[in-house]
Structure formats: structure tokens, C-alpha cells
Amino acid sequence: MNEIDIFVLAENALSAVVEKIKDEQWDMDLPESFRRRDKAPVTLRTIINYHAYDDAWVPDILAGKTMDEAGKTKYDGDLLGDDPKGVFRIIADKAIAAAKDSDLTRTVHLTYGDFPTSEYFKHITLFRAMRVHEIGKVIGLSGDMPAELVQGVWDEVAPHAEEWRKMGVFGPQIEVPEDAPLQERLLGLTGRNPR
């Protein structure tokens, strides 16, 4: 699998979790671990809207545009409207289509620097995969990620885990037994409690 394949797995897995959100769950307050830098409480809808925002940028980023070139406020506000599940899926499908047509060696322009497309996919895939687990648990699912996704993310993250930890991407590693299931080892490696 390459970075595109793993991104598509993560995107589809997150969309599958979003599809299982119950109508009464959209406005639920999420645990503190979901809060952003300002530490303000957030609802499930706020988090899913943020993921829609992140996905909406994927085609422009993969086309080589900067945020300024694409229009910095292009995706501001509520993207989900009256059909949050349906709109999320449409936006995710556009991100997937752009990914499938992308060149892994092309340079993309992110707010935190220029990177090869392959590296960009690693960043955004990890984010989506972890949310499959975290959002899934919050809405009452098992939090299990598809095995193929877990393996793909492990293969991308494990070689760079300590480097990314130093940059603040992960918290301290949580020790899990070496013979634990791979998802538990991945969660522990990325500073998340696997239980």
C-alpha cells in the first residue's frame, strides 16, 4: 500500500463512523481530549465540521495551491448544513477523488511549510485514523479501526514516532505488551490509552 491507499482507507473509515452518528449525538459535548488550543468545550458537530473543513482543502492542496491562492476563507463556517452525514460524505468523496489523481512527489504548500505530497498524506491520514477510534468510542462504537488501516498507519508512523513526538504531535508513549493487538500498540505509540 502507498500513502494514497492508506489515506483512502482512513477517509472511508471516518466516513463510516460519521454515518453512524445518531441525530441526538450531534450536539453532545465531547471529552476534554477533543478540545483545541483554546480549551473551549466542543460539540461532536464542531469536530465533524472541522474534519469536513480539513477534507475540503485536500483537492486545492493536492493541486499545488496555497491557502491564499485558493482563498483563505473559502471553507469557513458551517459546511455540514441540514444533512451533515450526506455533506460529509460528498466532501470526503471529493478528497478521495483528488487523492487518487495525485502525484506523491509533487510539493504541496501547507500552513506549516512545504512538503512532498507523500508526507502530507501521512499527516492527514494519521489524524483521520485516530478520529475513527476516538469518535467511534464517543458515539458508542467499539473504536476499532479496520485491520488494513491499522497496519498501514503503523507502517507510516512507527519509523517516525519519536521524531513526531519531539515535534509535539504525540504525547508520551503509553506502554502496552509487545504481543498486544496492533491497534493497541499503535494507540500506545501515539500517546493514546488503548483501553
C-alpha positions in Angstrom: 0.0 0.0 0.0 1.2 3.5 -0.7 0.2 6.8 1.1 -2.8 7.3 -1.2 -4.2 3.9 -0.4 -3.9 4.4 3.3 -5.4 7.8 3.1 -8.4 6.4 1.2 -8.8 3.7 3.9 -8.8 6.3 6.6 -11.2 8.6 4.8 -13.7 5.8 4.2 -13.4 4.5 7.8 -14.0 8.0 9.2 -17.0 8.5 6.9 -18.4 5.1 8.1 -18.1 6.4 11.7 -19.8 9.7 10.8 -22.6 7.7 9.1 -23.3 6.0 12.5 -23.8 9.3 14.4 -27.3 9.4 15.9 -29.4 12.6 15.4 -29.3 13.3 19.1 -25.5 13.0 19.3 -24.5 15.9 17.1 -24.8 18.5 19.8 -23.1 16.4 22.6 -20.2 17.9 24.4 -17.0 16.0 23.8 -14.4 15.0 26.3 -11.6 17.4 27.1 -9.2 15.4 24.8 -11.1 16.8 21.8 -10.6 20.5 22.8 -8.3 22.7 20.7 -5.6 25.0 22.0 -8.2 27.5 23.4 -9.5 24.6 25.6 -13.1 25.7 24.9 -15.8 22.9 25.0 -16.6 21.4 21.6 -19.6 19.5 20.3 -19.4 16.5 18.1 -20.8 18.6 15.2 -18.0 21.1 15.7 -15.4 18.3 15.4 -17.0 16.7 12.3 -17.3 20.2 10.7 -13.6 20.6 11.3 -12.9 17.3 9.6 -15.1 18.4 6.7 -13.1 21.7 6.5 -9.8 19.7 6.5 -11.2 17.5 3.7 -12.5 20.4 1.7 -8.9 21.7 1.4 -7.5 18.4 0.1 -8.2 19.0 -3.6 -6.8 22.5 -3.6 -3.7 21.4 -1.6 -3.1 18.5 -4.0 -3.4 20.8 -6.9 -0.4 22.8 -5.6 -2.4 25.8 -4.4 -1.6 27.8 -1.3 -4.4 28.8 1.0 -4.0 32.4 -0.3 -4.3 31.2 -3.9 -7.4 29.0 -3.1 -9.0 31.7 -0.9 -8.2 31.6 2.8 -11.8 31.9 3.9 -13.2 29.6 1.2 -14.3 26.9 3.6 -15.0 28.9 6.8 -18.3 28.4 8.7 -20.7 25.5 8.9 -20.1 23.2 6.0 -22.5 20.4 7.1 -25.8 22.2 6.7 -29.0 20.3 7.2 -27.6 17.0 6.0 -24.4 16.6 8.0 -23.8 12.9 7.1 -24.6 13.4 3.4 -22.5 16.5 3.1 -19.6 15.0 4.9 -19.6 12.0 2.5 -19.7 14.3 -0.5 -16.7 16.3 0.8 -14.8 13.1 1.7 -15.5 11.7 -1.8 -14.0 14.8 -3.4 -10.9 14.4 -1.2 -10.6 10.8 -2.2 -11.0 11.5 -5.9 -8.3 14.2 -5.7 -6.1 11.8 -3.8 -6.4 9.1 -6.4 -5.3 11.5 -9.1 -2.4 13.0 -7.1 1.4 12.8 -7.6 3.2 11.6 -4.5 6.3 13.5 -5.4 4.7 16.9 -6.0 5.4 19.6 -3.5 2.3 20.8 -1.5 2.1 24.1 0.4 0.8 23.8 3.9 0.4 26.4 6.6 3.4 25.0 8.4 5.7 24.5 5.4 6.2 22.9 2.0 6.2 19.0 1.9 6.1 16.2 -0.7 2.5 15.0 -1.2 3.5 11.7 0.3 4.4 13.4 3.6 1.2 15.4 3.6 -0.8 12.2 3.3 1.0 10.8 6.3 0.0 13.8 8.4 -3.7 13.8 7.4 -4.1 10.1 7.4 -2.9 9.7 11.0 -5.4 12.4 12.1 -8.3 10.7 10.4 -7.4 7.2 11.6 -7.1 8.3 15.2 -10.5 10.0 14.9 -12.0 6.7 13.7 -11.1 5.3 17.1 -11.8 8.4 19.2 -15.1 9.4 17.7 -16.2 5.8 17.4 -15.8 5.3 21.1 -17.6 8.6 22.0 -20.6 7.7 20.0 -20.8 4.2 21.5 -19.0 2.1 18.9 -16.0 -0.2 19.7 -13.5 2.2 18.4 -11.9 -0.5 16.3 -10.2 0.6 13.1 -10.2 -1.7 10.0 -7.1 -4.0 10.3 -5.7 -2.9 6.9 -5.9 0.7 8.1 -4.2 -0.1 11.4 -1.4 -1.8 9.5 -1.0 1.0 7.0 -0.8 3.7 9.7 1.5 1.6 11.8 3.9 1.2 8.8 3.8 5.0 8.2 4.1 6.1 11.9 6.3 3.7 13.6 9.6 4.7 11.8 8.9 8.4 12.7 7.2 8.2 16.0 10.0 9.6 18.2 10.7 12.4 15.7 7.0 13.3 15.7 6.8 13.1 19.5 9.7 15.6 19.7 7.6 18.0 17.5 4.6 17.6 19.8 2.5 15.5 17.5 2.2 12.8 20.1 2.2 12.7 23.9 4.4 10.4 25.9 4.2 6.8 24.7 1.9 4.5 26.7 3.5 1.1 27.2 1.5 -1.9 26.0 2.6 -5.5 25.8 4.6 -6.4 22.7 2.0 -9.1 21.9 -1.0 -6.8 22.2 -3.1 -6.3 19.1 -1.6 -3.9 16.6 -4.3 -1.3 17.2 -3.4 -1.2 20.9 0.3 -0.8 20.1 -0.5 2.0 17.6 -2.6 3.8 20.1 0.1 3.5 22.8 2.8 4.5 20.4 0.9 7.7 19.6 0.3 8.5 23.3 -3.3 7.3 23.5 -4.6 5.0 26.0 -5.6 1.8 24.2 -8.2 0.8 26.8 
